[in-house]
Amino acid sequence: MPLLDPDRLFPAEPRLRDLARGLYAGLRDLPIISPHGHCDPRWFSQDARFPDPAALFVTPDHYVVRMLVSHGVTHADLGVARRDGGPVETDPRAIWRRFAGHFHLFRGTPSAMWLEHAFATLFDIDTPLDAASADAHFDAIEARLATPAYRPRALFDRFGIEVLATTDGALDDLGWHKAIADSGWGGRVIPTYRPDAVIDPEGESFSANLDRLAEITGEDTGHWAGYLAAHRARRAYFKDHGATATDHGHPTAQTANLAPAEAAALFARIRKRGASPADAALFRAQMLTEMAKMCLDDGLVMQIHAGSHRNHAAQVFATYGRDAGFDIPTRTDWVGGLKPLLDAVGMEPGLTLIAFTLDESTYGRELAPLAGAYPALRLGPPWWFFDSADGIKRYREMVTETCGFYNTTGFNDDTRAFCSIPARHDVARRADCAYLAALVGTGRLRLAEAEALAHDLTVTLVRDAYRL
């Protein structure tokens, strides 16, 4: 039996399955557009081989790490670096064996489907991973990684990626992106402006980050006007290096639209004595509106990823730092939270604001009605914990009746696990085809409409939304 069922995620009912197969056949070979993710641009600049199977599939993947940790495997056992430089497992085969011995934990999860897709389609592995097959899988993957065909640029081309956007801090010099552009390679890898480190007063090294922002822009970040000018300068720098979007990872969707004097006074309090929790929240809220106004000026697309309680496990954060598998979804108020921003710029057709949530309960109640009314607002695809077949189905069922398909933005993979990119896009395409087949089968869509929608959901909407 093959590792991958060719009809995976399609409806079980024969007629609908046939419809889904036909729709999928028309889009399976369309290019991959990845407008938001966390791949490392140095991979494509240096084009060095990936170190080993564990470094590729286990240690950097917080989906994998968090599941194993939930069953008693430690971060150190998986080779996750400690902040203090303390000892962790360094033998990739030992890490892989631990992973393989616990692979049954992933049964029925998106991670299992993504991983097995990579094993089967990239490495020609046709047997399930478990403790007995661990070494054989490791050796098969390692042998391929040692060949030029498995270097990052070759895989980028093999995956059929049209464009891939990375996520880059406001203080990044974009040196890796410059090296890619100067290399003569034809792959399109572009940066995204992520200013959280110079927007969140409760973030680590915030004051020092503002000093650094002043150094690299020549603007005086000791006062409000200079601080805003520094953002404008960095945004222009990112645009010059190919960026089409900004991204903002805030704990809530709260926005504000203070009068200029009030905003300046708030910034002065924060810069002078540090931020109270209330001032920090208000400043983040104000900066979302400021960023939206700047998008009207410079044409960048704005993304808001709100609703994650970052680093929930204090002990894990203290030992291993960020992105260690303990970011947890929280409730999010979009109707009240976005109102000040939308009152300011929500009716502007020249602005594209894409909202992502980890609170699924807001799809039908808040986000779809908002996106179905405001010209500036688009609804991003299911994100993080919900970029799965069932998550996509729930999303479509909750939002389509209110905002339709064309107020959404297609799919993005939002991943740092490079080899999962084709798997994630394949899941999205199959899930959308299954949903469209059901609409055809129940007389809510004509087949020709479903075929056009399948194409638009795969490439047209994402190109348009991100101005690609």
MARDREN-293984 format. One record per residue: residue number from 1; z, y, x of N, C-alpha, C in turn. Coordinates in steps of 0.05 Angstrom, whole numbers. Layout:
    k    n.up  n.north  n.east   ca.up  ca.north  ca.east    c.up  c.north  c.east
  NUM       Z        Y       X       Z         Y        X       Z        Y       X
...
This chain:
    k    n.up  n.north  n.east   ca.up  ca.north  ca.east    c.up  c.north  c.east
    1       0      -24      17       0         0        0       0       25      18
    2     -18       44      13     -19        68       30       7       85      27
    3      13      100      48      37       117       48      34      138      26
    4      10      148      21       6       169        1     -10      158     -22
    5       0      161     -46     -15       155      -71     -37      176     -75
    6     -62      168     -77     -83       188      -80     -81      204    -106
    7     -66      193    -126     -63       207     -152     -35      220    -154
    8     -21      223    -132       6       234     -133       6      262    -147
    9      26      265    -164      31       290     -179      12      294    -202
   10      -7      277    -206     -25       280     -230     -11      267    -254
   11     -19      275    -278      -7       263     -302     -11      233    -304
   12       8      219    -316       5       190     -319     -15      183    -341
   13     -18      201    -361     -36       195     -384     -65      195    -373
   14     -81      175    -379    -107       171     -365    -126      195    -369
   15    -128      206    -393    -147       228     -397    -139      252    -381
   16    -114      259    -382    -104       282     -367    -107      278    -337
   17    -102      253    -329    -105       247     -300    -134      251    -291
   18    -152      242    -307    -180       246     -300    -187      276    -299
   19    -177      292    -317    -181       320     -316    -170      333    -291
   20    -145      325    -284    -133       336     -260    -148      328    -235
   21    -157      303    -234    -173       294     -211    -198      311    -208
   22    -212      317    -230    -236       332     -229    -231      361    -219
   23    -209      373    -230    -202       400     -221    -195      400    -191
   24    -180      381    -183    -171       379     -155    -195      375    -136
   25    -215      360    -145    -238       355     -128    -253      381    -122
   26    -251      400    -140    -265       425     -136    -251      444    -117
   27    -226      439    -110    -211       458      -94    -197      446     -69
   28    -198      419     -67    -182       406      -46    -191      416     -18
   29    -216      424     -15    -226       432       12    -229      462      15
   30    -218      477      -3    -218       506        0    -199      514      23
   31    -204      536      36    -188       544       59    -159      549      51
   32    -141      546      70    -113       553       66    -108      582      74
   33     -96      597      55     -88       624       60     -58      625      60
   34     -46      632      82     -17       631       85      -7      660      90
   35      -1      675      69       4       704       73      33      710      79
   36      50      690      78      79       694       84      91      669      95
   37     101      671     120     114       647      132     129      655     157
   38     139      635     170     156       640      193     148      624     218
   39     122      618     220     112       606      244     115      625     268
   40     117      614     292     121       630      316      94      638     327
   41      88      664     330      62       672      340      57      662     369
   42      78      657     384      73       648      411      60      621     412
   43      63      605     390      49       579      390      19      584     394
   44       8      603     380     -21       608      381     -29      625     404
   45     -10      640     415     -16       656      439     -17      638     464
   46       3      621     467       5       604      491     -11      578     487
   47     -14      569     462     -27       544      456     -17      520     473
   48       9      520     477      21       497      491      26      474     472
   49      28      450     482      34       427      465      62      430     453
   50      65      419     429      92       417      417     109      398     433
   51     134      404     438     150       388      457     152      358     452
   52     159      351     427     164       323      420     166      321     390
   53     166      297     379     168       294      349     193      306     337
   54     216      304     351     240       315      339     239      345     338
   55     228      357     359     226       387      360     206      397     340
   56     187      380     332     167       388      313     176      384     284
   57     190      362     279     196       355      251     225      357     243
   58     244      356     261     272       353      254     288      379     259
   59     292      385     284     311       406      292     306      433     279
   60     281      442     277     277       469      266     274      470     236
   61     275      448     222     270       447      193     296      447     178
   62     303      470     166     329       471      153     331      454     128
   63     308      447     115     309       427       94     319      400     104
   64     308      392     127     316       366      138     345      368     148
   65     352      389     163     379       391      174     400      391     153
   66     396      407     132     418       409      112     423      383      98
   67     402      367      92     405       342       79     421      322      97
   68     414      321     122     428       303      140     457      312     144
   69     462      338     146     489       348      149     506      341     125
   70     493      342     101     508       335       76     518      307      76
   71     507      290      94     517       262       96     530      257     123
   72     540      278     135     558       274      158     545      275     186
   73     519      278     187     506       281      213     510      310     221
   74     519      315     245     525       343      253     501      357     264
   75     502      383     263     481       399      275     477      392     304
   76     498      388     318     496       381      347     481      354     350
   77     486      335     332     472       309      333     442      313     331
   78     433      335     318     405       340      313     393      359     333
   79     408      367     353     398       384      374     397      413     367
   80     411      422     346     411       450      339     429      465     359
   81     418      486     371     432       500      393     457      514     382
   82     478      513     398     503       527      392     501      556     402
   83     514      574     388     514       602      397     528      605     424
   84     548      588     429     563       591      454     551      575     477
   85     528      562     472     516       546      493     529      519     497
   86     546      511     479     560       485      482     542      462     480
   87     552      438     486     535       414      487     524      405     459
   88     499      398     459     487       385      435     468      363     445
   89     459      347     427     441       325      434     415      336     445
   90     407      325     468     382       334      481     361      312     482
   91     368      288     475     348       266      476     332      266     450
   92     306      272     451     291       274      426     289      247     411
   93     289      225     427     287       199      414     313      193     398
   94     335      200     410     361       196      396     362      212     370
   95     353      237     371     352       254      347     333      241     326
   96     310      232     335     291       220      317     303      194     304
   97     317      179     319     328       154      308     349      161     287
   98     365      182     291     385       190      271     370      198     245
   99     349      214     249     333       223      226     321      199     212
  100     309      181     226     296       158      213     316      140     199
  101     339      137     211     360       120      198     371      132     172
  102     366      158     168     375       170      144     352      179     126
  103     328      170     132     305       180      117     306      174      87
  104     320      153      80     323       146       52     336      168      36
  105     350      186      49     363       208       35     343      227      22
  106     318      226      32     298       245       22     281      233       0
  107     287      209      -9     271       197      -31     269      215     -55
  108     245      220     -64     241       236      -88     242      266     -83
  109     246      275     -58     248       303      -53     221      314     -43
  110     217      340     -44     193       352      -33     191      346      -3
  111     213      346      11     212       341       40     199      315      47
  112     206      294      32     194       268       37     164      269      33
  113     154      283      12     126       284        8     112      300      30
  114     124      323      38     112       339       60     111      323      86
  115     133      309      92     134       294      118     114      271     117
  116     114      256      96      96       233       95      67      242      94
  117      61      265      82      34       276       83      26      281     113
  118      44      292     128      37       297      156      35      271     172
  119      53      252     167      52       227      181      25      213     176
  120      17      213     151      -7       198      143     -33      212     151
  121     -35      238     145     -60       252      148     -64      262     177
  122     -43      268     191     -46       278      218     -43      257     239
  123     -26      237     234     -19       217      255     -27      189     247
  124     -41      186     225     -52       160      216     -30      138     214
  125      -6      146     206      16       128      202      15      118     173
  126      16       92     169      14        81      142      37       65     133
  127      60       67     148      84        52      141     107       71     137
  128     125       65     119     148        83      115     166       86     139
  129     179      109     142     197       114      164     225      103     156
  130     237       87     174     264        79      171     274       72     199
  131     298       61     201     310        55      227     293       35     242
  132     281       16     229     266        -5      243     239        6     254
  133     228       26     240     202        37      248     204       62     265
  134     229       71     270     233        97      283     218      100     309
  135     221       80     327     208        82      353     178       82     351
  136     167       65     334     138        63      331     127       90     321
  137     140      102     301     132       128      291     133      149     314
  138     155      149     328     159       169      350     137      166     370
  139     131      141     378     111       137      399      83      145     389
  140      77      139     363      51       146      353      47      177     352
  141      68      191     343      66       220      342      65      232     370
  142      82      222     388      83       232      416      56      228     430
  143      43      206     425      17       201      438      -3      221     429
  144      -3      229     403     -22       248      394     -15      276     404
  145      11      283     404      19       310      413      10      315     442
  146       7      294     457      -1       297      485     -31      304     489
  147     -46      304     467     -75       308      469     -83      336     461
  148    -105      347     471    -113       374      464    -118      378     434
  149    -125      357     420    -131       359      391    -106      366     375
  150     -83      364     387     -58       370      372     -43      394     383
  151     -58      411     398     -47       437      405     -48      455     381
  152     -32      476     381     -30       493      357     -56      505     347
  153     -73      514     365     -98       526      356    -117      505     344
  154    -117      481     356    -134       460      345    -125      451     318
  155     -98      450     314     -88       442      287     -93      465     267
  156     -90      489     276     -96       512      258    -125      509     247
  157    -144      503     265    -171       500      256    -174      475     238
  158    -161      453     246    -163       429      231    -152      432     203
  159    -130      447     200    -118       452      174    -136      469     156
  160    -156      482     167    -173       500      151    -159      526     143
  161    -142      536     161    -128       561      155    -146      585     159
  162    -149      601     138    -165       625      139    -149      648     152
  163    -124      650     144    -107       671      155     -78      661     153
  164     -62      667     173     -33       660      173     -17      685     181
  165       1      693     163      19       716      169      46      706     179
  166      55      717     201      82       711      211     101      733     200
  167     126      730     205     146       749      197     160      760     221
  168     158      786     226     166       798      251     185      821     247
  169     206      822     263     226       843      261     215      870     268
  170     227      891     257     217       918      261     217      926     291
  171     234      914     307     236       921      335     218      904     353
  172     203      885     341     186       867      356     162      883     368
  173     156      878     393     133       892      406     106      880     399
  174     107      857     384      82       843      376      65      835     399
  175      79      829     422      64       821      446      48      795     442
  176      60      776     427      46       751      423      21      755     406
  177      24      773     386       0       779      369     -21      793     386
  178     -13      811     403     -33       824      420     -47      804     438
  179     -32      785     449     -44       765      466     -64      748     450
  180     -58      741     425     -76       725      408    -102      741     405
  181     -99      767     398    -123       783      392    -140      786     417
  182    -127      786     441    -142       790      466    -153      764     477
  183    -146      741     465    -153       715      477    -181      706     471
  184    -194      718     451    -221       709      444    -221      686     424
  185    -198      675     418    -196       654      397    -201      666     370
  186    -214      651     353    -223       662      327    -202      660     305
  187    -179      647     309    -160       644      288    -147      671     281
  188    -143      675     255    -131       701      246    -101      697     241
  189     -85      708     258     -55       707      256     -46      736     256
  190     -33      744     235     -25       772      231       5      775     228
  191      16      798     236      45       802      232      52      812     204
  192      77      811     198      88       823      173     113      840     181
  193     115      863     170     137       881      177     162      874     162
  194     182      864     177     208       855      165     230      873     177
  195     238      894     163     257       913      175     286      909     169
  196     294      885     160     321       880      152     342      888     173
  197     336      883     198     355       888      220     361      918     223
  198     343      935     214     347       964      216     351      976     188
  199     356      960     168     361       969      141     389      961     131
  200     398      938     139     423       927      128     447      936     146
  201     464      954     137     486       964      153     507      942     159
  202     506      920     143     525       899      148     514      877     167
  203     490      881     175     478       862      194     489      865     222
  204     485      844     238     494       845      265     479      866     281
  205     494      881     297     483       901      316     466      923     302
  206     474      930     278     458       949      263     456      976     278
  207     479      986     287     478      1012      301     461     1011     326
  208     465      990     342     448       987      366     419      984     359
  209     413      971     337     385       968      329     373      995     322
  210     388     1013     309     378      1039      304     373     1055     329
  211     390     1051     349     386      1064      375     360     1054     387
  212     356     1028     386     331      1017      397     306     1026     382
  213     309     1029     355     287      1039      339     280     1067     348
  214     300     1083     355     294      1110      365     279     1109     391
  215     288     1091     409     275      1089      435     245     1082     433
  216     239     1064     416     211      1054      415     193     1071     398
  217     204     1089     382     187      1106      365     187     1135     374
  218     208     1143     390     210      1171      397     221     1188     375
  219     231     1176     354     242      1191      331     273     1191     333
  220     285     1211     322     314      1214      323     326     1199     299
  221     336     1175     304     348      1159      282     377     1166     277
  222     386     1189     288     413      1198      281     414     1214     256
  223     391     1220     244     391      1234      218     369     1222     200
  224     371     1228     175     356      1214      154     326     1218     158
  225     317     1242     162     288      1247      165     277     1233     189
  226     291     1233     211     281      1219      235     281     1189     231
  227     301     1178     217     302      1150      211     278     1141     194
  228     271     1156     173     248      1150      157     222     1152     173
  229     221     1172     190     197      1175      207     194     1152     226
  230     216     1141     236     215      1118      253     203     1093     238
  231     211     1090     214     199      1068      198     169     1072     194
  232     161     1096     189     133      1102      185     117     1095     211
  233     129     1102     233     116      1097      259     113     1067     264
  234     134     1052     258     132      1023      262     113     1010     243
  235     113     1019     218      94      1008      198      65     1013     208
  236      60     1036     218      33      1042      228      26     1024     251
  237      46     1019     269      41      1001      292      34      973     282
  238      49      963     262      44       937      252      16      936     239
  239       9      957     224     -18       958      212     -40      957     233
  240     -35      971     255     -55       971      276     -58      943     288
  241     -38      926     285     -40       898      295     -47      878     274
  242     -57      888     251     -67       870      230     -50      865     206
  243     -25      876     205      -8       871      183     -19      882     157
  244     -15      868     135     -23       878      109       1      879      90
  245      25      871     100      48       869       82      74      874      96
  246      94      881      81     122       883       90     138      861      75
  247     162      855      85     178       835       72     207      843      75
  248     223      839      53     250       848       52     268      826      41
  249     286      816      57     304       795       49     331      806      42
  250     335      814      17     360       827        9     377      808      -8
  251     403      811      -6     420       793      -22     418      797     -52
  252     409      821     -61     406       826      -89     379      841     -93
  253     372      845    -118     348       861     -125     355      889    -132
  254     379      898    -125     388       925     -131     371      946    -117
  255     361      966    -132     347       989     -120     361     1015    -129
  256     355     1036    -115     365      1062     -122     344     1083    -115
  257     347     1107    -128     328      1129     -123     344     1155    -122
  258     359     1158    -100     376      1181      -96     360     1206     -90
  259     371     1229     -97     360      1254      -88     360     1255     -58
  260     341     1269     -45     340      1270      -16     367     1278      -3
  261     381     1297     -14     406      1305       -2     427     1283      -4
  262     428     1269     -26     446      1247      -29     440     1224     -10
  263     414     1218      -7     406      1197       12     413     1204      40
  264     409     1229      48     416      1238       75     446     1236      80
  265     461     1244      60     490      1242       63     500     1213      65
  266     488     1196      50     494      1167       52     488     1157      80
  267     464     1164      90     457      1155      117     476     1166     138
  268     484     1190     135     503      1202      154     529     1188     154
  269     539     1180     130     565      1165      130     562     1138     144
  270     540     1125     139     536      1099      151     533     1102     181
  271     517     1121     190     512      1124      219     537     1133     234
  272     554     1149     221     577      1161      234     600     1141     237
  273     606     1127     215     631      1112      216     628     1083     207
  274     603     1074     205     599      1047      194     600     1047     164
  275     593     1025     152     589      1025      123     611     1010     109
  276     621     1022      87     637      1007       68     618      988      53
  277     629      967      41     612       949       26     596      964       4
  278     608      983      -9     593       997      -30     571     1014     -18
  279     577     1028       4     556      1044       16     533     1026      27
  280     540     1004      39     520       986       49     501      976      27
  281     513      968       4     496       959      -18     478      982     -29
  282     489     1006     -31     474      1028      -40     451     1035     -21
  283     457     1034       5     437      1040       25     414     1020      24
  284     420      994      22     399       974       20     382      980      -5
  285     396      987     -27     382       992      -52     363     1016     -49
  286     373     1037     -36     356      1061      -32     332     1055     -14
  287     337     1038       6     315      1032       25     293     1016      12
  288     299      999      -8     277       985      -22     259     1005     -35
  289     270     1026     -47     253      1046      -60     238     1062     -39
  290     251     1069     -17     237      1083        4     214     1067      15
  291     218     1041      18     197      1024       28     173     1023       9
  292     180     1022     -17     159      1022      -38     143     1048     -37
  293     156     1070     -34     142      1096      -32     124     1096      -7
  294     134     1085      15     117      1084       39      93     1067      35
  295      96     1045      19      73      1028       14      51     1043      -1
  296      59     1062     -19      39      1078      -32      24     1095     -12
  297      37     1104       9      25      1121       29       7     1105      48
  298      16     1081      57       1      1068       78     -14     1043      69
  299     -10     1035      43     -26      1013       32     -16      985      38
  300       7      983      52      18       956       56      29      945      30
  301      27      919      27      38       904        4      68      899       9
  302      84      902     -11     113       899       -8     123      873     -21
  303     137      857      -6     150       833      -16     180      836     -16
  304     193      827     -38     222       827      -40     230      798     -44
  305     245      786     -25     257       760      -28     287      764     -32
  306     296      763     -57     323       769      -64     338      745     -75
  307     364      745     -72     381       726      -86     390      702     -69
  308     392      706     -43     403       685      -26     429      694     -14
  309     450      677     -18     475       681       -4     472      668      24
  310     467      685      43     461       676       70     486      666      84
  311     482      644     100     504       634      117     530      629     102
  312     527      613      81     550       608       63     573      595      77
  313     567      577      96     588       563      111     596      579     135
  314     619      592     134     628       609      156     630      594     182
  315     640      570     181     644       555      206     616      548     219
  316     597      541     202     570       535      213     557      560     224
  317     560      582     210     549       607      220     562      615     247
  318     588      612     249     602       620      274     593      602     297
  319     586      577     292     580       558      313     550      558     319
  320     533      559     298     504       555      302     487      579     294
  321     498      599     281     483       623      274     467      620     249
  322     447      636     246     431       638      222     412      614     220
  323     401      610     196     380       590      190     389      562     198
  324     414      556     191     425       529      197     428      512     172
  325     416      520     150     416       504      126     436      511     105
  326     450      534     108     471       541       90     465      568      76
  327     440      573      69     433       595       52     430      584      24
  328     445      596       4     448       584      -22     439      604     -43
  329     424      595     -64     415       613      -85     438      625    -101
  330     434      650    -110     453       663     -126     440      675    -151
  331     456      684    -170     446       698     -194     435      725    -186
  332     413      733    -199     400       758     -191     393      774    -217
  333     400      800    -217     392       818     -239     367      833    -230
  334     345      826    -242     320       840     -236     315      863    -255
  335     322      861    -280     316       882     -300     332      907    -292
  336     358      905    -288     373       928     -280     369      935    -251
  337     366      915    -234     363       920     -206     338      936    -199
  338     316      928    -210     290       941     -202     285      967    -217
  339     301      973    -238     294       996     -255     291     1022    -239
  340     310     1030    -221     305      1055     -207     279     1056    -191
  341     273     1034    -178     248      1032     -163     224     1034    -182
  342     225     1019    -204     202      1019     -222     199     1046    -237
  343     222     1059    -242     220      1086     -254     206     1105    -235
  344     209     1100    -209     197      1118     -189     167     1112    -184
  345     161     1086    -181     133      1079     -173     121     1056    -188
  346     135     1045    -208     125      1021     -221      99     1024    -236
  347      92     1048    -244      67      1052     -259      44     1059    -240
  348      48     1057    -214      28      1064     -195       9     1040    -190
  349     -16     1041    -198     -34      1019     -194     -41     1014    -164
  350     -36     1035    -147     -42      1032     -119     -20     1017    -104
  351       2     1010    -116      24       995     -104      23      966    -113
  352      27      948     -94      32       920     -101      59      911     -91
  353      77      905    -109     104       896     -103     106      867    -113
  354     111      849     -95     113       820     -102     142      811    -101
  355     152      801    -124     180       793     -126     182      763    -124
  356     201      754    -108     208       726     -105     238      722    -112
  357     243      701    -127     271       697     -135     280      668    -129
  358     306      665    -125     318       639     -123     334      633    -149
  359     332      650    -168     346       647     -194     325      641    -215
  360     320      615    -220     299       607     -238     304      617    -267
  361     328      622    -274     334       631     -301     322      658    -307
  362     315      673    -286     303       699     -291     273      699    -295
  363     260      677    -291     231       676     -294     222      685    -322
  364     231      671    -342     222       677     -369     236      701    -381
  365     261      705    -373     277       726     -386     271      754    -374
  366     266      755    -347     264       781     -334     238      785    -319
  367     232      767    -300     210       773     -282     182      772    -295
  368     178      751    -311     151       750     -324     147      773    -343
  369     166      781    -360     161       805     -376     157      830    -360
  370     172      833    -337     168       857     -320     140      857    -308
  371     132      834    -296     106       832     -283      83      834    -304
  372      89      827    -328      69       828     -349      65      856    -361
  373      81      876    -350      79       903     -361      74      924    -339
  374      88      922    -317      85       943     -296      61      938    -278
  375      43      958    -275      19       954     -259      26      947    -230
  376      48      957    -219      54       954     -191      66      926    -185
  377      76      912    -205      92       888     -200      76      863    -203
  378      78      845    -184      67       818     -186      90      798    -181
  379      86      774    -192     106       753     -189      98      734    -168
  380     114      731    -147     109       712     -126     113      684    -135
  381     103      664    -120     105       636     -128     134      626    -125
  382     139      601    -134     165       589     -130     172      589    -100
  383     196      596     -94     204       602      -66     226      583     -57
  384     224      574     -33     245       560      -18     254      534     -31
  385     276      535     -46     286       510      -58     267      500     -81
  386     249      517     -90     234       511     -114     203      509    -109
  387     195      509     -84     166       505      -78     159      476     -78
  388     163      464    -100     159       435     -104     142      430    -129
  389     134      406    -133     117       400     -156     132      407    -182
  390     157      398    -185     171       404     -209     178      434    -211
  391     184      446    -188     189       475     -188     165      491    -197
  392     142      483    -188     117       497     -195     111      493    -225
  393     116      468    -235     112       463     -264     131      481    -281
  394     157      482    -273     176       498     -288     167      528    -287
  395     159      537    -264     149       564     -261     126      570    -280
  396     106      553    -280      83       558     -297      91      558    -326
  397     108      540    -334     116       538     -362     132      563    -370
  398     148      574    -352     165       597     -359     151      623    -358
  399     131      626    -341     119       653     -337      92      657    -350
  400      77      636    -355      49       640     -362      46      653    -389
  401      62      645    -408      59       657     -435      65      687    -436
  402      80      697    -416      88       725     -417      72      742    -398
  403      66      732    -374      51       749     -355      24      737    -348
  404      17      714    -359      -9       702     -353     -10      691    -325
  405     -34      684    -316     -38       675     -289     -44      698    -270
  406     -56      719    -280     -67       740     -262     -47      762    -255
  407     -23      760    -264      -1       776     -254      16      761    -234
  408       7      737    -225      20       722     -204       2      723    -179
  409      11      711    -157      -2       716     -132     -11      691    -117
  410     -16      669    -131     -24       645     -117       0      633    -102
  411      -5      617     -83      16       602      -69      19      613     -40
  412      44      613     -30      48       615       -1      69      595       7
  413      67      586      32      83       563       41     110      572      52
  414     113      597      62     139       607       71     153      587      89
  415     139      577     109     151       556      126     150      563     155
  416     169      551     170     167       552      200     160      524     210
  417     156      505     192     148       477      199     118      476     198
  418     104      480     220      76       484      221      60      461     208
  419      68      436     214      53       413      204      57      409     174
  420      76      423     162      79       420      133      61      439     117
  421      47      457     131      30       476      116       9      463      98
  422      -8      445     109     -27       432       91     -14      416      69
  423       9      403      75      23       387       55      32      405      32
  424      44      427      38      55       445       18      33      456       0
  425      11      464      13     -12       475       -3     -24      453     -20
  426     -25      428      -9     -36       406      -25     -18      401     -50
  427       8      402     -46      26       398      -69      21      420     -90
  428      19      445     -81      14       467     -100     -12      463    -115
  429     -33      455    -101     -59       451     -114     -58      428    -134
  430     -45      407    -127     -42       384     -145     -25      392    -170
  431      -4      406    -165      14       413     -187       0      432    -206
  432     -15      451    -195     -30       470     -212     -52      455    -228
  433     -65      436    -215     -86       421     -229     -74      404    -252
  434     -50      393    -247     -37       378     -268     -30      396    -292
  435     -21      420    -286     -13       439     -307     -38      448    -323
  436     -60      454    -308     -84       463     -322     -96      440    -338
  437     -95      416    -328    -105       393     -343     -91      390    -370
  438     -64      395    -370     -49       393     -395     -58      415    -414
  439     -64      439    -404     -74       460     -422    -101      453    -434
  440    -118      441    -418    -144       432     -428    -141      410    -448
  441    -123      391    -442    -119       368     -459    -107      375    -486
  442     -93      397    -487     -81       406     -513     -97      429    -525
  443    -120      434    -516    -138       453     -528    -131      482    -523
  444    -114      488    -503    -107       516     -497    -125      529    -476
  445    -140      513    -462    -160       523     -443    -186      507    -447
  446    -208      520    -443    -233       506     -440    -236      496    -411
  447    -251      475    -407    -253       463     -380    -264      483    -360
  448    -284      499    -368    -295       519     -350    -274      539    -342
  449    -257      547    -361    -236       566     -354    -216      554    -335
  450    -209      528    -339    -191       515     -321    -202      513    -293
  451    -228      508    -291    -241       506     -264    -240      533    -250
  452    -245      554    -265    -244       581     -253    -215      588    -245
  453    -196      581    -262    -168       586     -255    -159      571    -230
  454    -168      545    -228    -160       529     -205    -169      543    -179
  455    -193      553    -179    -203       567     -156    -187      593    -151
  456    -182      608    -172    -168       633     -169    -139      629    -160
  457    -126      609    -170     -98       604     -162     -96      595    -133
  458    -118      584    -123    -117       574      -95    -125      595     -75
  459    -144      612     -80    -153       631      -60    -156      660     -70
  460    -166      664     -94    -173       691     -103    -148      709    -106
  461    -128      698    -120    -104       715     -125     -89      722    -100
  462     -87      704     -81     -72       710      -57     -88      729     -39
  463    -114      726     -38    -130       746      -23    -127      774     -35
  464    -128      776     -61    -126       802      -74     -98      814     -71
  465     -78      798     -76     -51       808      -76     -43      818     -48
  466     -51      804     -27     -43       812        0     -65      828      14
  467     -86      835       0    -107       852       11    -119      839      36
  468    -125      814      33    -136       799       56    -166      795      53
